[in-house]
Amino acid sequence: MAHWQHRLAERGVDRQLWLLVPALVFVIALFLYPFFYGLTLSFQPTDGGPFSDYARFFSDSYERGTIWITLRIALPAALLNVLAAVPIAYRMRGRFRGKRLVTTLLVVPITLGTVLTAQGLLNFLGPTGWFNRILLAANLVDEPVRLTHNYWGVFFSLVITGFPFAFLLVLSYLSGIDPTLERAAATLGADWRRRFTRITLPLLMPGLATTFCLTFVLAFSVFPSAVLVGNPAGETRVISLAAYQAAYEQYDYPYASAIAMIMGFVELVIIALVLAARSRFYTGSTGGKG
């Protein structure tokens, strides 16, 4: 053992690099292998040539439409989560009494899970939920407002479950911006709006782009919400549901793999566009807090 350690040291290999082996095995076993297995399987359709399942998907308007349906839900939900997280995180980075309590309340939805969140939405926003009962009792509406088992039910679910992630990420990026930059601008007469738009926001934009990408991926993979509080046969038949039906209802695993590959490709396109737009903004060092 000592001989091998000596030989590795001569070649410039640090022994501490062996600590990366478990993580490498984890990535290979749970990401790379399933990905390449699914990619290979998608080119092995039950009928036709290697690209027949891809052609089958794009030639069927019902299947092809799941891309737009998923984007129509995921993009606004991710954008709203990021936009809502910025002012709250901007205020939360300061010191005030009850900060820990407020932070805890904001991230509680992480612990709820999708199913419990969906159940809460049904109890509160459903046809017989508290919200509609209040509206009916106040004679504000003549019939219950439909906010579940449609687009809005899934949208609200994604906002509730995705906001804590966006908030924590934006808060971490804001905490890395040197506060003396804003104080220096204040001494020069800049009000808080100019300090935010000219200093904080440009420094924060790279972090906002990353946050949007992560929350978008989380929202684009929506599945339980589309079934529990959506309309899985209609306006919330998302692409992940199409892949599930191909695999576990039609038992056509190559076709399901092709849909999964298309899903991943769409996500990569959106992420690439966002990161390309990010390069137009300032990407230098935020300077830290010290």
N, C-alpha and C positions, 0 to 999 in steps of 0.2 A: 504494500500500500504506500509506504513511504517512497519507494522507487517511482511509482506512477505519479505521486504528487510532485516529486522533484522534476520529472520529465515535463509535466504540465507547466510547472513554474518556469522552466527554461524556455518554453514556447510562449510565455506570457499569458497563460491561462490561470486566472485567479481561482482559488478553491471556492470562494464565495459564489462563483457563477453556478456551482452545482445546486444552489438554492433555487435556481430558476427551473430546474428539471421538473418538479411537480407541476408548476404552472404550465410548462410546455406540454407535458403529458395531458393536462386538463384541456388545453386549447385544442390539441390534436384529436382527443377522444370525443369531445363534446361539441366541437365546431367544425374543424377542417374535415374530419372523416364524414360526418353526416352531410356536410355541404357537397363534397365531391361525389359521395354516393348518390345523393339526390340529383346532382347535375348529370352524372352518367346515366342514371335511371330515366331521366327525362328524354334522353335520346334513344330509348329502347321501347317505343310504343308497341302496343299489342297489334296494331295494323298500320301499314304504310311505312314510309321512310323515317329517318331519324328526326326530321323536323315536323312530322305530321301532327303531333300533339300541339305544337306551338301554332301551326296553321289552323288546327281545329279550334283553338281558343280564340284567335283573332278573327276567324270567319263567323263566329257565333256572337251576335250582338248582345245576347243575354249574358254570356260569359264575359265578353269584352267590356261590357258596361260596368262590371264590378270594379274596374280600375278607377273610373270616374267617380263612382259612388264612394269608394274608400278615400280618394283624394278630397272629395267634397266634404267629408266628415273630418278627416285627419288634419288637413291644412288649417282650417279655421280654428279647430280646437288647440292645435299647437301654437298658433299665432296668438290666440287669446291668452293662453297660459303664460307665454313669455311677456306679453304686454301688461298683464295683470301683476306679474311677479316683479317687474322693474320698480314701480313706485313704492310697493310694499317693502321690498328688500332695501331700497334706498333709504327709507325711513327706519328700517329695523337695524341698519348697521351702526346707528348711534347707540348711546347708553341712556336707558330710561327704566323706571320701575316697572316690573311686570314683563320685561322683555322675554325672559325664558318661558313664561306662561303663554304669551302670545305666539312665540315661535312653536311651542308644543302644539297649540291648537291648530296652527296652520299646516303642520305636517301630520296631524292625526289621520287624515284620509289614507296615508300610506299603509296604516295598520288595518284598515277596514277590509280591503280586498274588493275585487270586482263584484262578486256575488252579493256581499252585504251592501255595497253601494247601490247596486241595482234594486235590492229589496227596499232600501231607504227611499229611493226615487219613486218606486211604485206606491209606497205608503204616503209619501208627501205630495207627489205631483200626479198620481194616478187619477182616474175618473172619480173615484170615491175617496181620494186623499184629502189631507188637511187643506191644501192650497185651494182646491176646487170647492171644498165645503165652505171656506171663508168667502170666496167670490160669490157663490150661490146665496149664502146667507145675507150678504151685503147687497144683493140684487144687482151686482155689477155685470153678470152674465146670465143668459137664459139656460144655458146648458154647459156641462163641464168642458173645460179647455183641454184639448188633446196635447199632452206634453210627454206622453210615454207611448211605447209601441210604435214609434215613428223616428224620424231623423233627430228630433230634439231630445228624445230620451237617451239616445246613444251619445249625442253631443254633450249633454250635461254630465253624463257618466265619465266621459273622457276628460272633461275639464276638472271634475272633482278629483279623479285619480291622478291626473297628470300635473296639476298645479304644484303639489308639494315638491316634486322633482325639479320643476322649473324654478321655484322659489329658492330652494337650497343651492342650486347651481348659480343663479344670479347673485345671491347673497355672498357666495364664496368669491365670485369674480369682483364684486364691489369691495369686499374686504381687502382685496389685493391692490386696490388703487390707492396711491399715496394721498392721504387727506390734506397734506400740506399744499398740494397743487391748488385745491379749491380755496384754501385759506389765503394763498398768495393772490389769487384772482379777486378775492373779496377785498383785500387791502387796496386793490387797484380800482375798486368801485363797481365790480361786476355783481349784479344781483343773482339770486339763486337760479333763476331760469337760464341766464347766460352761462353761469358756472356749469350747469348740468348739460346744456346743449353744446357748449364749446370745449369742455374739458372731460367731464365724466362720461358722457354718451359716446364720444369717439373712442375713448379708451375701453369702454365696455362693449362696443360693437362686436369684436371677435368672440367674446364670451357669449353674447346674445345669439350669434350665429350657431355656435356649438350647442347652446342650450336648445335652440329651435330644432336643430337636427336630432338631438336625443329625444325630445318630446314628440317630434313628428314620427320617429321610428316606433316609439311606444304607442302612439295613437293609430298608426297605419296598420299595426298588427292586431287591431281590435277584433275580438271574436265573441267572448261571453256577453258583452254589452249589446252587441248587435242582435243576439238571440233573446236575451232576457228583457231588455227595455226597448228593443227596436222591432222592425218588421222584416225578419230574415228572408221572407219570400218576395219582398218588394224593395222599398226604398233604402233598406239597410242591408241588402245582400252584398256584403263586402267580399273582397277577393280571398281572404282567409277562409271564409265560409264556403266559397266555391271549391277551394282546395280540399277542405274537410269532406265535402259531399262527394268529390271525385274519389277520395281515398276510402272512406268508410261507409258510403252508401252505394257507390258504383263499383267499388273495389278495383278501380283503375289507378294503380299506384304510379305508373309512368306519367299519366296525365296529371295527377295531383302534383307530382314532382315538377312538371313543366310549369304549372300554375305558380308553384312556390318560387321557381326561378324567375318568372316574370315579376312576381311580387318583389323579390329582392332587387331586380334590375330597376324597377320604378323607384324604389327607395333610394338606390344609388344615384339615379338621375337627379332627384330632388336635392339630395345632399350635395352633389357636385355643383348644382346651380347656386345653392346657398353659399357654399364655401368660395365659389368664384366671385359672387357678389361681395363677400366679406373682404376679399383682397382689395376692394376699392376704398376701404376704410383704414384708419390707422391701426397698425398691428404691432407697434413697438412695445417696449417694456412698460408695465404700469408703475414700476418704481417701488412697489411694496409699501409697507407702512412705516418703514424705518428710516 
